[in-house]
């Protein structure tokens, strides 16, 4: 993030960049040029994280279609074959 602040705020002092890096709220009172640079710097910093997270979530979404479909019926889960009271259900076999 500090590198992007230096990149998008070339004429701003190091003290101001440190202040902006320490608190995003300080950009609200800054000049429009500085504020625009801060917005660009934060956008450039978060863009790769957003792209990677969207890519990974799309992969997970696609892989979810290949998960086996267990018929649970009245069972609590597909492993135990028991209902919520803890009694064994004989018809808990996978369909």
Secondary structure, 3 states (H helix, E strand, C coil): CHHHHHHHCCCCCHHHHHHHHHCHHHHHHCCHHHHHHHHHHHHHHHHHHHHHHHHHHHHHHHHHCCCCCCCCCCCCCCCCCECCCCCECCCCCCC
